[in-house]
Amino acid sequence: MAPIRAAELARVAAGKGSRTVVGLQGWFAPSIVALRDILAGGGRSRIGKVLSSEVRAAGGTSDRATLPPFLKYFADRDIGGNPFTIGHGHLFDFVQFVLGDLHNTQSRLQLMRPDVKIKDSASGEVLETVKSNVPDLIHVTGVLPESNHVSNGATLSIRYRRGQPFKGEPPMVWTINGDKGEIRFTAHGGPGVNVTSKENAPVIEVHNFATDEVEQIEYDHGPRLDVGLPARNVGSVYEAFATRDERQYATFDHAVKRHSQLDKMLLDYDKSRS
């Protein structure tokens, strides 16, 4: 949903007294809930106040150079759904949900592989080659807002790349550096933490600077282990919506804010190539 359209829908809904919700279910992923709990409490946090954070992630599609026929539209920005808006978009949202909304943001986008092979998954046959106009490498940096658990001037850096990570490395590693310790969040199932099974759940570790020891944090994996992965956190979205407390879920207004951030990155990318 483009930000102008989303903003208009938000105004119409508000004028009619309607409530809105969008599917940013990453907020309810057990690992994300656990991270927020670790950071909460200011000086009582396990790592003290956040000084900086860095995310390195790869994903969006299973292969860096090809797409299956049913995802051919991922190579066409005009359609709207692609690894930048979906894979990176969800990651970009839940990282800010944990740490706060970025300001003074700068980005560098690149299209490394413009020629994308459309490959039949069953036969392995390349059906055609299409020209992509969707950036497949995203670098974003910015300043985090000061809060009870984030220091003034703390920096966030995100690198997201389409496809596989370096062979043998996890597809997502997120570190949060504090004045008393550091968190390492390792997602072996990739940055799509909202559809991660308990068996492949992200690992959260804390390095205590004073003791120089590393502790793996155990956390609750949620009450819906008996339903399919896509339904678990979506169910939490609906439950939050039922509370009528707009602080508990993402609304159209929130969607406008996130889409505006993403659109600015694409605008800067287009300007850099003109």
Buried (B, 14 or more C-beta within 10 A) or exposed (E): BEBEEBBEBBEEBBEEEEEBBBBBBBBBBBBBBBBBBBBEEEEEBBBBBBBBBBBBBBBBBEBBBBBBEEBBBBBBBEEEBBBBBBBBBBBBBBBBBBBBBBEEBEBBBBBEBEEBBBBEEEEEEEEEEBEBEBBBBBBBBBBBEBBEBBBEEBBBBBBBBBBBBEEEEBBBBBBBBBBBBBBBBBBBBBBBBBBBEEEEBBBBBBBBBEEEEEEEBEBEBBEBEEEEBEEBBBBBBEEBBEEEEBEBBBBBBBBBBBBBBBBEBBEBBEEEEE
